Amino acid sequence: MTKVPLSKTAFEHLVKQLVEIEEQKQNLLDEYFPANAAQRKAIELYINNYIVRIEQLLSNSEQLPVAANRVPFVLIGSEVTLQDMLSGENVFKYHLISPCSVHVKEGDVSFLSSLGQSLLLKKVGDTAPITTPQGIRQYQISSILLPVASEPVSKPVDSKLLAGKNVI
């Protein structure tokens, strides 16, 4: 299997993100999907699948001193450009974030929202059905970038927390 090239910065960002989402998973479920919510089990599986995919990515990556911040699929923190399948134009650019993010800007979308769930773990070239006021539209993912230099995922992670993670 071919190794996925990641910059050292992107690799470290993903390790921190993995630790953070594992720490926050229960709180996210409790806050946004109470115990009796019908969606809770599906969202828990969705988050667990994301964790597994990040672990696989990190295990199958090659750290390079300088590498483009391209990633093989949409991650939390990714900037995703979508192309309208009808018009062929790049019409939307989104930044997937955690609902716990402190700095929310235009174009930021929670990975727990229906739009975020449509995009997370998709690859360049995949289509994503997105509900709009005009109905369900098909958009193709034209690019995925991981802008890791901008800010932390949502909070600093203590290096002691990384010690028990099997990500290499």
N, C-alpha and C positions, 0 to 999 in steps of 0.2 A: 504494500500500500504506500502511495506517495505521501510524504510528509507535507503538511500544510505550513507554508512559511508565514511566520508572525514576527513582528518586531518585538524586541524585548519589552518595550513599553506596553504594547497590546497584550502580550502574554501576562504581564504583571497585572494589568487592568482586569483581565478575565479571571485571574486567580482571586483578586479582591472581590469581584462581582460574584463569583461562585460562593465565597465565604459569606458575603452579605445576604444573598438570596436564601442560603440555607438557614442563616440566623433569623431572617425576617419572614420566612414562609408561614409559620404558625400565626404570627401577628397579622399578616396579610389576609390569611384565611378567616381569622376571627373577626377582623375589622370589616372586611368587604363581603364575606360570605359566612354569615352566622351558622352555627351548627345545624339548624334546621333548613338551611337554604338548599334548594334542589340542585343548584349549580356547584355546590361546594366540592363534591367528590370529583367532578369533571375538572374543575380548576386545580385541585390538588394533583391530579394526574398530569395535567398540563404543565404545572410548575416542576413536578418530578421529572417529566420528560425533558424539560429544558435543562435541568441540572445534569442529567445523564449526557445530553448532547454537548454541554460545555466541558464536562469531564473528558469525553471522547475527543473533542477538539484539542484540548490541552495535551492529552496523552499522545495525540498523533501530530503534534506541531513541531516545527523546527524553528528555534529562536534565531533570528538573524539580527545583527547589529542595526542594519537599516533594511526595512521592508515596508512596502506599501501597507497602509492600514485597511486593506481589503480583507474581508472575512468570507468564508464559504457560504454562510447563511445569515439571515437577519437575527441579530442579538439585541438584548437590552443595551441601549447606548448607541446602536447603529443609526446612521442616517440612511434612509431608504428613498430612492427616487422611483416613482411609479410612472408608467406610460399608459395612457388611455388606449385600450385595444381598438376602440372605434375610430378615434381621430389620429392615433399614432404619435401624439405629442406628449412630451414629459410635462405632466400637469401638476404633480404633487411631489413634495419632498417632506418626509416626516422623520422625526427623531424619536425612537422608542425609549421611554423612560420608565422608571419605577414609580408607582403611585406615591411613594414616600419622598420623591425628589423635592428638594427645597427650591431650586431655581427652575421654574417652569416658564418656557418661552413659546412664542407662536410657532406652530408646527410640531410641538411636543405632544406625544400620544402615549398614554399609559399602556404597558404591555398587557394589562388586565382588561382593557376596553375591547369592544368587539372588533374595532379596527386593528388594535395591537395584536389580538389573537389571530386575525386573518393574515398578519404579516410575519409574526415571530416564527423562526426556523425555516422560512421560505428561502429559496436560492434565486440568483439572478436568472431570469428567463421564466421563472414560475409565474403563474397567474394567481391573482387573489381576488375573490369576489368581495366587493365592498358595497354595502347598502348606502345609497344616497337618496335624497328626496325624490329623485326620478326613478328609483327602483334599484335593483342590484346591477352594478356595472362591473365589468372585468377589467382589471389593471394588471399589467405585466411589470415585474420588478426589473428595472433596467440597471440599477447600481446599488451597491451596499458598501458603505464605508464605516469604519469604527474610529471616530475622532477622539482618541484617548487623551490628547493633551489638554483638552478644554477644562475639565473639572472632574472631581471624584464622582464615583457612581452616585452616592448620596451622603456618605460619611466616611471618614478615615477608618481603616481597618488596622487593628493592632497586629504587629508581625507575629506575636505569639499564637494568634488564631490560625495562621497559615501553616504552622508546624505540623499539625495533624492531618493535613489535606494530602491525599494521594493524587496529585495532578501531573506528575512528571512521568 
